[in-house]
Amino acid sequence: MKYRTALLFGAPGSGKGTQGRILGAIPNFYHFSCGEVFRNLTPDSELGKIFLDYSGRGQLVPDEPTIRLWRQNIDGAEHAGRFIRSTDTLVLDGIPRNLNQAEMLSNLLDVRVVFYLSCPVMNKLVARLQRRALRENRLDDANIDVIRERLETYERETKPVLDFYGSGIVKTIDSTQTPIRVLLDILQAVAGATS
């Protein structure tokens, strides 16, 4: 049985984590942030070293370890009873990050909706990432060159994933709005898309 899934999609700094945490607090929704899980790895673990190496350069972690980490965490959440596949909607944030990952996950995910948090103002994304670096002590958001590389990587490798899922399930949300307005737009679309 595939995982009923809603994807939070957008450039770094577009608000995926904020919206994901809120949706994950709603009964029958389970939020999984790939970046958060990577950042919580111990730096001396195999996956922790891989993450630090790639994120420090603003690049995506290779597909195999990313999918392996995702699978370990989802299996663990199911085993612990925090996520129930038959009743819960999986809210994914930060995965899939490229077309290959989308294809690798296609036999596991029943993607019902893709919330594309659109923020066309590049300076706004940079400012959000720099604020987040200070507030959350996130080294991958602190260096302006790394931020630019991350945004270029998003445009080149991640944004094409929208075409993979098709315009029929992609809901574009203006993420330059306040977080509460973004949430209202998401909630207006989520009920019908995940039922």
Secondary structure, DSSP 8 states (H G I E B T S, - for coil): --EEEEEEEESTTSSHHHHHHHHHTSTTEEEEEHHHHHHTS-TTSHHHHHHHHHHTTT----HHHHHHHHHHHHHHHHHHTS--TTT-EEEEES---SHHHHHHHTTTEEEEEEEEEE---HHHHHHHHHHHHHHHT-GGGT-HHHHHHHHHHIIIIITTHHHHH-TTTEEEEETTS-HHHHHHHHHHHHHHHH-
